[in-house]
Amino acid sequence: MNADVAAIVRDRGSSPLLERVSVAAPRAGEVLVRVLATGVCHTDLVAIDGGVGYPFPAVFGHEGSGIVEAVGEGVSRVRPGDRVVLSFASCGACTTCREGHPAYCERFAALNHRPESDAIVVAATGEPVSTAFMRQSSWATRVIAHESNTVPVAGDVPAVVAAPLGCGVLTGAGTVLNVLAPAPGSGILVLGSGAVGLSAVMAAKASGCRDIIAVDPLPARRRLALDVGATVAIPPELVAETIATVGAVRHVLDTVGTQESTDAAIAALAPHGTIATVALRPGSNRISVPQGRLLWGRTIRGVIEGDAVVERDIPRLVDLWRAGALPVEKIVTVYPLDAIGQAIDDTRAGRTVKAVLLTPDGGEEAPGAASPLALLDQLRERRFGDDDLARLWRTLPPVEPAQLRGRWRGWAVTRGHRAERMLERSGWYGKHFHTDDDVDPIIVRTRDGDLVADESFSRGGASLWRVERDGVLTAAMVYDALPIIDSFTRLSEDAVFGVMGGKGTADAGRDFYFVLERDADGDPSP
């Protein structure tokens, strides 16, 4: 066993106290993780108050990030030295798991809410402590997790950003991306602007929503909502007035779960729209709805953990963060582990949105903002594999044709592709989008240094359309005389990520990805 520290809640409702503990070695299917950072979530507060039935003393926390130190027999997903995010566990074998919805695993409660008493003991006395909360109990310097809730992430993601990806951010962003799935240009109402609600706002912006209405009684939360992507941020009493102005929305996320929030959600929902409710409140929390409103195709859907598949969605959230589309660092307040009492008090009082505890091994790590420039550098250095490029393209926000006006300089990302070699031989410079119906798809630089459209290579011009690819409806350039469609997602205001599609464009099954950067010397066409 290893000598470590854990924040132990001795009695119902009491503040956690740091105590020396010993942590067992991982058994079959388990992973020993050295925690660098761990979040404080509303569900942890419910647990402290006795709402999940854990016997005390207990260790809570379920948003851990850290480094794998050892693995038990049969573990293959991670290995010692991997940076990981800890999330929820699932069995992988029940009907819902096999159908791709492990958040509704038939053994969810048994795997995530059944306390264990042999993983952590008080070092001085050998007293057992209830752990395995969400299969991690991450308010400790080392924890035992399960392979199914341990997701590897790249080392460029700060631990204090990675930690909340395991639950709060996963719930908010995941519900938007996986359940509501708004189309570009649609509207969404987000009730509650805590960590879950603000993560939903970020994901809605990344999805191309036009109207993003964030609701919260606290002015500071409303200001933060505007900063991370909301188009409107209002107190609860202005919901009806705002909906009367902008119109009913097809998507509502309710993070509050009261009768009042339910009434507001139903009233704001357009026919055939969906309300996703993610709130966790004590007891049965009965609410009533006007049944007549549901007859018009309106749906209320309960969601756990963003209906996520953690090994798919946590890397997807990391991609969004890298692209600057999921600025988690803006909602994080970092506390040292020994200030956990203050972090909990601030969370209860609404003084902090997402408290993240930094262990001594976490050092002085600051959240750190991702930037489109950093992502461009990684693409330029070709750090991504083919599967990573495909996932990144799908993750980025869509582009409207009008946003492509002007001249763009291009460069290849996919290494060794046939299209890369052809473009290099042609002297390819980029593309020029004059109007939707007038596009120079191939611009080359002549020996004299002039930039000209090479219609002999492109066999004519091209036009801009909105086309769906891999579930993303976005701007696409369709060649007039070639069976080729280039589809784009947005890296920044001045950079887009392109993928070539169409007959014969794949090279040994590999798609060709490229970047276009806006040419400062190019005249945007009217």
KARAQUI-V977482 format. One record per residue. RES is the residue in one letter. OMEGA is omega in radians with two decimals (NA if undefined). Layout:
res	omega
RES	OMEGA
RES	OMEGA
This chain:
res	omega
M	-3.13
N	3.08
A	-3.07
D	3.14
V	3.05
A	3.06
A	-3.02
I	3.02
V	-3.03
R	-3.08
D	3.12
R	3.09
G	-3.09
S	3.14
S	3.13
P	3.09
L	3.11
L	3.12
E	3.06
R	-3.12
V	2.99
S	-3.08
V	-3.09
A	3.04
A	-3.13
P	3.05
R	3.14
A	3.12
G	-3.08
E	-3.09
V	3.03
L	-3.06
V	2.98
R	-3.01
V	3.03
L	-3.14
A	3.14
T	-3.06
G	2.97
V	-3.05
C	3.10
H	3.14
T	3.06
D	3.13
L	3.06
V	3.14
A	3.11
I	-3.12
D	3.06
G	-3.02
G	-3.14
V	3.03
G	3.10
Y	3.04
P	3.12
F	0.00
P	-3.06
A	3.01
V	3.12
F	-3.05
G	-3.11
H	3.04
E	-3.07
G	2.95
S	-3.09
G	-3.05
I	3.11
V	3.09
E	-3.14
A	3.10
V	3.09
G	-3.12
E	3.05
G	-3.12
V	-3.12
S	-3.07
R	-3.11
V	3.09
R	-3.13
P	-3.11
G	3.14
D	2.92
R	-3.05
V	2.92
V	3.09
L	-3.12
S	-3.13
F	-3.14
A	3.08
S	-3.03
C	-3.13
G	-3.03
A	-3.09
C	-3.07
T	-3.09
T	3.07
C	-3.13
R	3.12
E	3.09
G	3.14
H	-3.07
P	3.08
A	3.11
Y	3.12
C	-3.13
E	3.11
R	-3.08
F	-3.11
A	-3.12
A	-3.08
L	-3.00
N	-3.05
H	3.09
R	-3.07
P	2.98
E	-3.06
S	-3.10
D	3.14
A	-3.14
I	3.03
V	3.08
V	-3.00
A	-3.02
A	-2.99
T	-3.04
G	-3.13
E	3.11
P	-3.13
V	3.10
S	3.13
T	-3.11
A	3.04
F	-2.99
M	3.08
R	3.09
Q	-3.04
S	-2.90
S	3.05
W	-3.10
A	-3.13
T	2.99
R	-3.10
V	2.99
I	3.08
A	3.10
H	-3.14
E	-3.04
S	3.14
N	-3.14
T	-3.02
V	3.13
P	3.07
V	-3.12
A	-3.08
G	-3.13
D	-3.13
V	3.13
P	-3.10
A	-3.11
V	2.98
V	-3.10
A	-3.02
A	-3.09
P	3.05
L	-3.08
G	3.13
C	-3.01
G	3.13
V	3.11
L	-3.13
T	-3.10
G	-3.13
A	-3.13
G	3.12
T	3.09
V	-3.03
L	-3.01
N	-3.01
V	-3.11
L	3.07
A	-3.09
P	3.06
A	3.06
P	-3.14
G	-3.12
S	-3.12
G	3.13
I	3.06
L	3.14
V	-3.11
L	-3.08
G	-3.09
S	2.93
G	-3.10
A	-3.14
V	-3.12
G	-3.13
L	3.04
S	3.07
A	3.09
V	3.12
M	-3.12
A	3.10
A	3.09
K	3.13
A	3.14
S	3.11
G	3.11
C	-3.14
R	3.13
D	3.12
I	-3.03
I	3.12
A	-3.07
V	3.05
D	3.12
P	-3.05
L	-3.14
P	-3.13
A	3.11
R	3.14
R	3.09
R	3.12
L	3.11
A	3.10
L	-3.11
D	-3.09
V	3.00
G	3.12
A	3.05
T	3.09
V	3.07
A	-2.96
I	2.98
P	-3.06
P	-3.07
E	-3.13
L	-3.10
V	-3.08
A	-3.14
E	-3.13
T	3.13
I	3.09
A	-3.13
T	-3.05
V	-3.11
G	3.13
A	-3.09
V	3.14
R	-3.02
H	3.07
V	2.99
L	-3.14
D	3.09
T	-3.02
V	3.03
G	3.06
T	3.06
Q	-3.13
E	3.14
S	3.09
T	3.10
D	-3.14
A	-3.13
A	-3.14
I	-3.10
A	-3.08
A	-2.96
L	3.08
A	3.04
P	-3.12
H	3.09
G	-3.07
T	2.96
I	3.02
A	3.13
T	-3.06
V	-3.04
A	3.03
L	-3.14
R	-3.10
P	3.07
G	-3.11
S	3.08
N	-3.12
R	3.04
I	3.09
S	3.12
V	3.05
P	-3.03
Q	-3.12
G	3.12
R	-3.10
L	-3.07
L	-3.08
W	3.05
G	3.12
R	-3.07
T	2.95
I	-3.06
R	3.04
G	-3.06
V	3.02
I	3.01
E	3.09
G	-3.07
D	-2.98
A	2.82
V	-2.87
V	-3.11
E	3.06
R	-2.93
D	3.09
I	3.00
P	3.10
R	3.09
L	3.08
V	3.10
D	3.10
L	3.12
W	3.13
R	-3.12
A	-3.11
G	-3.09
A	3.12
L	-3.03
P	-3.09
V	-3.09
E	-3.12
K	-3.11
I	-3.06
V	2.91
T	-3.05
V	3.07
Y	2.96
P	-3.11
L	-3.11
D	3.03
A	-3.09
I	3.11
G	3.11
Q	3.12
A	3.13
I	3.11
D	-3.13
D	3.10
T	3.12
R	-3.07
A	-3.12
G	3.14
R	3.07
T	-3.13
V	3.13
K	3.06
A	3.07
V	-3.11
L	3.13
L	3.12
T	3.08
P	3.11
D	3.11
G	3.09
G	-3.12
E	-3.03
E	3.06
A	-3.10
P	3.12
G	3.13
A	2.97
A	3.12
S	3.05
P	3.13
L	3.12
A	3.12
L	3.09
L	3.12
D	3.14
Q	3.09
L	-3.13
R	3.13
E	3.06
R	-3.14
R	-3.04
F	2.98
G	-3.09
D	3.14
D	3.13
D	3.12
L	3.14
A	-3.14
R	3.12
L	-3.14
W	-3.12
R	-3.05
T	-3.03
L	-3.12
P	3.09
P	-3.13
V	3.01
E	-3.14
P	-3.10
A	-3.13
Q	-3.10
L	-3.10
R	3.07
G	-3.10
R	-3.08
W	3.06
R	-3.05
G	3.02
W	-3.05
A	3.05
V	-3.12
T	-3.06
R	3.00
G	3.14
H	3.12
R	-3.13
A	3.10
E	-3.13
R	-3.14
M	-3.12
L	3.10
E	3.14
R	-3.10
S	-3.03
G	-3.06
W	3.05
Y	-3.10
G	-3.10
K	3.07
H	3.14
F	-3.14
H	3.04
T	3.11
D	-3.07
D	-3.09
D	-3.10
V	2.95
D	-3.02
P	-3.14
I	3.01
I	3.14
V	3.05
R	-3.13
T	3.10
R	3.11
D	3.13
G	3.14
D	3.05
L	-3.10
V	3.04
A	3.14
D	-3.11
E	3.07
S	3.12
F	-3.09
S	-3.11
R	3.12
G	-3.10
G	-3.13
A	3.11
S	-3.13
L	3.10
W	2.92
R	-3.02
V	3.08
E	3.03
R	3.12
D	3.09
G	-3.13
V	3.07
L	-2.96
T	3.12
A	3.13
A	3.10
M	-3.10
V	3.11
Y	3.14
D	-2.98
A	3.11
L	3.14
P	-3.05
I	3.07
I	3.02
D	-3.12
S	-2.98
F	2.88
T	-2.92
R	2.97
L	3.10
S	3.09
E	-3.04
D	3.11
A	3.08
V	-3.12
F	-3.06
G	3.01
V	-3.13
M	3.11
G	3.13
G	-3.05
K	3.03
G	-3.09
T	3.14
A	3.11
D	-3.07
A	3.11
G	-3.09
R	3.05
D	3.13
F	3.12
Y	-3.12
F	3.12
V	2.95
L	3.06
E	-3.09
R	-3.13
D	-3.10
A	-3.14
D	-3.10
G	-3.13
D	3.03
P	3.14
S	-3.14
P	NA
